[in-house]
C-alpha cells in the first residue's frame, strides 16, 4: 500500500499501486510504502473505501482506482470528522419487509422486532460504490431473523445472526452496479 500526503491540506490517500493519478499531483508526496502481499479482495476494498482527494476537473471529492486496468471514479464525501460528524440512522422493523436507504447515511442501525426481508435502496449509479455499515440489534423478544434481498455472501452462506434480546451484530453491504446486487460481509457478532 502506498500512502500519499497532500502538502496543502494534510489529508492522506492510500492506494494499492504507486501508479495513480492524484489531483494536483505536484502537491502530493509519497510518505509510506508497504510492500506486504495483499489479497485481491483486500486491495479492492482498500481502493474502494472513501479516501479524500480533490479532483481539479470538477472540484468534487473522488477516489481513483486502476486495478486490473479498469479505472473507476468513486464519488465520496469529505470525511473530515470535525467538519462532518456522522450520526447513525436508526430504525425498527415494523413487519415482514424493511427498506434500508443508503441516503440515510453510511452507518445505520436496524432494531429487529420482526422476522424481515431487508431491501437496500438509494445506491448511486454504477460504477460508483454504495456502502453501508449496518448494525442489527435484537429487540426485547429476540430470535428475529433478517434476510437480505439481492445480497451475495462469502461461500454463498448468509451469516448466523445473534438471537439474544439486545444482542448486536454488524455487517457491511456494498454495491458497484447501482444496487442491483450487494455483497454482504459480516464484521462482528454479539457486540456487548
N, C-alpha and C positions, 0 to 999 in steps of 0.2 A: 504494500500500500504506500502511496506517495501523498504526503500532506504538504499543501501549499499555504503560505501566509500572504494575505492581502496587506501590503505595506501601508495602504491608505486607511483601511478600516480596522485592521487587526483580526478580521474574520479568517477562518480556515476552511479549506476544502480538501477532501480526501478522495483519492482515486486509486483504482487497481492498476492503472497504467500511467507512465510518465508522459505518454503521447496524447495529451488532452489540450484542447484549445480553451484557454481561460480568457474571459473578457478582461480587457485592459492588461494583457499579459506582461507588459513591461513593469507593472506594479505588483506582480505576484512573485514570490520566491519559494523554491522548494526548501522545506525546513526539516522534513523527516522522510526517510526511506526505509520501509520494512520489506525485506525481500523474502519473508517466510512464505511457504506454499499456502494457497487458499483454494478451497473447492470452488467450482464454477458457480454454485448456488450462493456461497458467501460473497463472491465477487459481485454477482448480480445484485444482491441485497445491499451491499455497501455502495454500489453506484446508484441505486435507486433511492436510497434514503435522502431526505432533504438536506442538501448541502448548499450553502449560501454563496452565490456568485452573481455579480451584476452583469447582465447582458447588454452591451453597448448598443445593439441593434434596436431593441425596443424598451430598454430601461425597466424590464421586469426581472425577477429572480428566476434563474434556471439552473438545472444541473445538466451537464453534458456527459454522455456516455458513449463509448465506441467499442463495446465488447463485440467480438466476432465480426467486425467490420460493419456493424449496423449502428448508425448514430441516432440516438433518441434525445429529444429535448423534453424535459420534465419540468413543468411549472411547479414551483414550490413557494411557500410563504416564508417571509423573513422570520427566522426562528429565534431572534434575539429575545430571550425570556424577559428581560427588563422592559422591552418595547411592546411585546405582545404576549402577556401572560395567558396561558391556556386554562380553561375551565372545563372539566369533564362534563359532558352532557349525560344526563341520567333519565332513563325511562323504565316503566314497569310493564311487563306483558299483561295484556288485557284479554287474551283469547288465543285461539289456535294459529293466528297469523300475526307476525310482528315485522315492522319495517325499521331498519337502521339506515338513516340518511347520512351519507358522508358529509353533506353540507352542515351537519351539526357539530363537526369538528373531528380531529384525528384521535381523540381519546373519548370513549363512551362507555357507559355502564348500563347493563340490562339486568333488571331485577326479575327473576323467574318466579312468577306466581302461577304460571300455567305451562303445560307442555306446549311448545310453539314451534312453528316453522318460521325461520328468520330469513327475510329477503333484504339484501343490501342494495340501496338505490343512491342516486346522486353522484355516480362516478364520472370523472372527466373523460372527454373523448380520447380514444387511442391515438398515439402511443403514450399519453400521459398516465402516470401512476395514480391510482386511487388506493388509499391506505387508511385503515382504522385499527387502533388498538382497542379491543372490546373486552371489558371485564364482565363476566357472568356471575351474578350473585344469587344464590338460592334464597327464596322468600322464606317467610315464617314457617311454612309447612315443609319445604324441602322436597327432594326427589323429583323435581321437574326437569324435563329433558328438552334442550333446544336442538333443532335440526336446521341446517343451513342450506338453502336452495342454491343451486349453481355453484357449489363450492367443492374443490378438489382438496383432498387431504393427503399427506405423505402415505405411501403404500396403500392408497385408496381406502384408508380406515379412519373414520371420524374418531376423535378422542372420547374417552370415557370421562364424563364430567363429574365433579364432586356433587354429592347429594345431601349432605347435612345442612340443616337450616343455617343461613348466614355464611356458608362457605363461598369462597370466591375463586374463580378460575380466570385465566387470561388467554386471549388468542389474538393473533394479528391476521387480518384479511386484506389481500392485495389483488388488484386487477390492473391489467395493462391493455385490455380490449374494450374499454368503455363500459365495463360492468357486466358483460355477457357471461364471464366466468371469473370466479375468485379462487385464489389459493388460500387455504387456511393453515396457520401454524400455531400449535399450542405452545404458549410461552410459560405457563405455570399452572399448577393445580393446588387447590385448597390453601390459598393465601390466608393467613390469620393475623 
